Amino acid sequence: MGQWKEISYTQHLRELLAEYVQNTMPANSDSSAPCSVSDARKIVQNTANILNEFIVKLEEIDRMS
C-alpha cells in the first residue's frame, strides 16, 4: 500500500475534497436557514461523486499491485 502515498493520488484526492466542499455549501448563506430538499440532494450527489472517484483511485492502485 506504499503506492497510496504517491503525490499524484493524494493530490488528486485533496483536490476532489476541496471541490466537494465548495460545491456542497448550501445555497443560502444564512446559517440559521433550514436545509432545503435541493441542498440535501446536492449533498447526496456530491458525496456519491467523491466516493466514486475515490473508488476509481483504489482500483487503479489494485491494478498496479
Residue frames as qw, qx, qy, qz and C-alpha x, y, z in Angstrom:
[[0.000, 0.884, 0.467, 0.000, 0.00, 0.00, 0.00],
 [0.434, -0.462, 0.073, 0.770, 3.03, 2.28, -0.17],
 [0.242, 0.319, 0.536, 0.743, 1.84, 3.41, -3.58],
 [0.140, -0.818, -0.555, -0.061, -1.07, 5.17, -1.89],
 [0.377, -0.732, -0.077, 0.563, 1.37, 7.81, -0.64],
 [0.464, 0.219, 0.408, 0.755, 2.24, 8.87, -4.16],
 [0.010, 0.336, 0.111, -0.935, 1.72, 12.59, -4.64],
 [0.229, -0.058, -0.582, -0.778, -0.42, 12.18, -7.75],
 [0.392, -0.433, -0.797, -0.150, -3.08, 10.16, -5.93],
 [0.307, -0.539, -0.541, 0.568, -3.12, 12.12, -2.70],
 [0.027, -0.238, 0.099, 0.966, -3.03, 15.44, -4.53],
 [0.273, -0.223, -0.670, -0.654, -5.91, 14.35, -6.75],
 [0.403, -0.524, -0.747, 0.070, -7.96, 13.31, -3.73],
 [0.235, -0.442, -0.319, 0.805, -7.20, 16.58, -1.93],
 [0.106, 0.068, -0.337, -0.933, -8.40, 18.50, -4.99],
 [0.358, -0.369, -0.770, -0.378, -11.56, 16.39, -5.12],
 [0.365, -0.530, -0.642, 0.416, -12.21, 17.10, -1.45],
 [0.104, -0.323, -0.069, 0.938, -11.72, 20.85, -1.93],
 [0.239, -0.099, -0.551, -0.793, -14.11, 20.78, -4.89],
 [0.382, -0.442, -0.810, -0.045, -16.60, 18.77, -2.83],
 [0.252, -0.488, -0.475, 0.688, -16.53, 21.32, -0.01],
 [0.044, 0.220, -0.170, -0.959, -17.00, 24.20, -2.41],
 [0.335, -0.124, -0.656, -0.664, -19.82, 22.52, -4.36],
 [0.418, -0.405, -0.812, 0.039, -21.66, 21.24, -1.30],
 [0.054, -0.135, -0.378, 0.914, -22.06, 24.54, 0.51],
 [0.200, 0.636, 0.716, -0.209, -25.72, 25.48, 0.98],
 [0.261, 0.594, 0.409, 0.642, -27.29, 27.94, -1.43],
 [0.292, -0.887, -0.165, -0.317, -28.44, 30.13, 1.46],
 [0.451, 0.402, -0.499, 0.621, -25.57, 31.69, 3.41],
 [0.485, -0.550, 0.219, -0.644, -27.77, 32.26, 6.48],
 [0.218, 0.234, -0.920, 0.224, -26.56, 29.64, 8.98],
 [0.355, 0.107, 0.695, -0.616, -29.96, 29.52, 10.70],
 [0.634, 0.272, -0.263, -0.674, -31.85, 28.79, 7.46],
 [0.836, -0.048, 0.518, -0.175, -33.25, 25.27, 7.15],
 [0.236, -0.262, 0.806, 0.476, -31.70, 22.84, 4.70],
 [0.653, 0.364, -0.085, -0.659, -33.74, 22.67, 1.50],
 [0.916, 0.147, 0.369, -0.045, -34.51, 19.48, -0.38],
 [0.636, 0.741, -0.161, 0.143, -32.24, 20.78, -3.13],
 [0.091, -0.771, 0.584, -0.239, -29.40, 21.25, -0.63],
 [0.739, -0.266, 0.593, -0.175, -29.88, 17.71, 0.70],
 [0.885, 0.426, 0.189, 0.017, -29.90, 16.26, -2.82],
 [0.386, 0.832, -0.357, 0.175, -26.74, 18.20, -3.64],
 [0.387, -0.622, 0.649, -0.207, -25.01, 16.73, -0.57],
 [0.862, 0.019, 0.498, -0.093, -26.03, 13.19, -1.53],
 [0.770, 0.632, 0.037, 0.082, -24.95, 13.61, -5.16],
 [0.199, 0.841, -0.455, 0.214, -21.64, 15.24, -4.30],
 [0.580, -0.479, 0.635, -0.175, -20.91, 12.57, -1.68],
 [0.901, 0.233, 0.365, -0.006, -21.58, 9.85, -4.25],
 [0.580, 0.789, -0.160, 0.126, -19.33, 11.61, -6.76],
 [0.055, -0.781, 0.588, -0.204, -16.37, 11.92, -4.41],
 [0.725, -0.267, 0.618, -0.142, -16.72, 8.33, -3.20],
 [0.869, 0.455, 0.193, 0.013, -16.85, 7.09, -6.81],
 [0.392, 0.827, -0.359, 0.182, -13.65, 8.99, -7.62],
 [0.403, -0.616, 0.641, -0.215, -12.04, 7.52, -4.51],
 [0.877, 0.045, 0.470, -0.093, -13.03, 4.02, -5.66],
 [0.718, 0.688, -0.083, 0.071, -11.54, 4.70, -9.11],
 [0.095, 0.795, -0.558, 0.220, -8.21, 5.59, -7.50],
 [0.638, -0.365, 0.646, -0.205, -8.29, 2.47, -5.31],
 [0.901, 0.329, 0.279, -0.049, -8.98, 0.34, -8.39],
 [0.498, 0.797, -0.318, 0.126, -6.01, 1.94, -10.16],
 [0.233, -0.659, 0.677, -0.233, -3.80, 1.02, -7.22],
 [0.827, -0.061, 0.528, -0.183, -5.17, -2.55, -7.22],
 [0.825, 0.565, 0.028, 0.007, -4.32, -2.90, -10.91],
 [0.278, 0.802, -0.487, 0.209, -0.76, -1.74, -10.25],
 [0.577, -0.519, 0.584, -0.236, -0.28, -4.32, -7.44]]
